[in-house]
Amino acid sequence: MNTIKLKTSLHKTIDTIENIHVLERLKDIVDIIIKNDNADFWDELTDAERAEINLSLLESEVDENLIPHDQVMKQAKQWLTK
């Protein structure tokens, strides 16, 4: 379904709704989706969280800090069985 058909269908569906509470909830949901779709998670992080991520990226460039994939998978299996 293309954008125009989808919008038309959505408009028709909304036009059939008479319950004000349903319309208000629908608007809230759409507003949240639009906000989240346009949001950049980086902008919502604190300075401390950004610094921690940047530090992690720098640390990941040092080979000695890396953990082999099979070891990570072994640990993950242990955590999942707890």
C-alpha positions as CSV (number, residue, x, y, z in Angstrom):
1,M,0.0,0.0,0.0
2,N,1.5,3.4,-1.0
3,T,1.5,6.5,1.2
4,I,-1.6,8.1,-0.3
5,K,-3.7,5.0,0.0
6,L,-2.6,4.4,3.5
7,K,-3.4,8.0,4.5
8,T,-6.8,7.8,2.8
9,S,-7.6,4.6,4.6
10,L,-6.4,6.0,8.0
11,H,-8.5,9.2,7.5
12,K,-11.6,7.1,6.7
13,T,-11.1,5.0,9.8
14,I,-10.6,8.0,12.0
15,D,-13.7,9.6,10.5
16,T,-15.8,6.7,11.8
17,I,-14.7,7.1,15.4
18,E,-17.2,8.9,17.5
19,N,-15.8,8.2,21.0
20,I,-13.8,11.3,22.1
21,H,-11.7,9.2,24.5
22,V,-10.7,6.8,21.7
23,L,-9.7,9.8,19.5
24,E,-7.7,11.4,22.4
25,R,-5.8,8.1,23.0
26,L,-5.2,7.7,19.3
27,K,-3.8,11.3,19.1
28,D,-1.6,10.6,22.1
29,I,-0.3,7.4,20.5
30,V,0.4,9.1,17.2
31,D,2.2,12.0,18.9
32,I,4.4,9.6,20.8
33,I,5.3,7.7,17.7
34,I,6.1,10.8,15.8
35,K,8.2,12.2,18.6
36,N,10.2,8.9,19.0
37,D,10.6,8.5,15.2
38,N,12.2,12.0,15.0
39,A,14.2,11.8,18.2
40,D,17.9,11.1,18.2
41,F,18.6,9.0,21.3
42,W,22.0,10.8,21.6
43,D,20.3,14.1,22.4
44,E,18.4,12.5,25.3
45,L,21.5,11.1,27.0
46,T,23.2,12.9,29.9
47,D,26.7,14.2,29.5
48,A,27.9,11.3,31.8
49,E,26.2,8.7,29.6
50,R,27.7,10.2,26.5
51,A,31.2,10.2,28.1
52,E,30.8,6.5,29.1
53,I,29.8,5.6,25.5
54,N,32.7,7.5,24.1
55,L,35.1,5.9,26.5
56,S,33.7,2.4,25.7
57,L,34.3,3.1,22.0
58,L,37.9,4.1,22.7
59,E,38.5,1.0,24.8
60,S,37.1,-1.2,22.1
61,E,39.8,-0.1,19.7
62,V,42.5,-1.7,22.0
63,D,42.8,-5.4,21.0
64,E,43.7,-6.5,24.6
65,N,40.3,-5.3,25.8
66,L,38.4,-7.5,23.3
67,I,36.7,-10.7,24.4
68,P,36.4,-13.6,21.9
69,H,32.9,-14.2,20.6
70,D,32.8,-17.8,21.9
71,Q,33.6,-16.7,25.4
72,V,30.9,-14.0,25.3
73,M,28.4,-16.6,24.0
74,K,29.4,-19.0,26.8
75,Q,28.8,-16.3,29.5
76,A,25.5,-15.3,27.9
77,K,24.3,-18.9,28.0
78,Q,25.2,-19.0,31.7
79,W,23.3,-15.8,32.4
80,L,20.2,-17.0,30.5
81,T,20.0,-20.2,32.5
82,K,20.0,-18.4,35.9
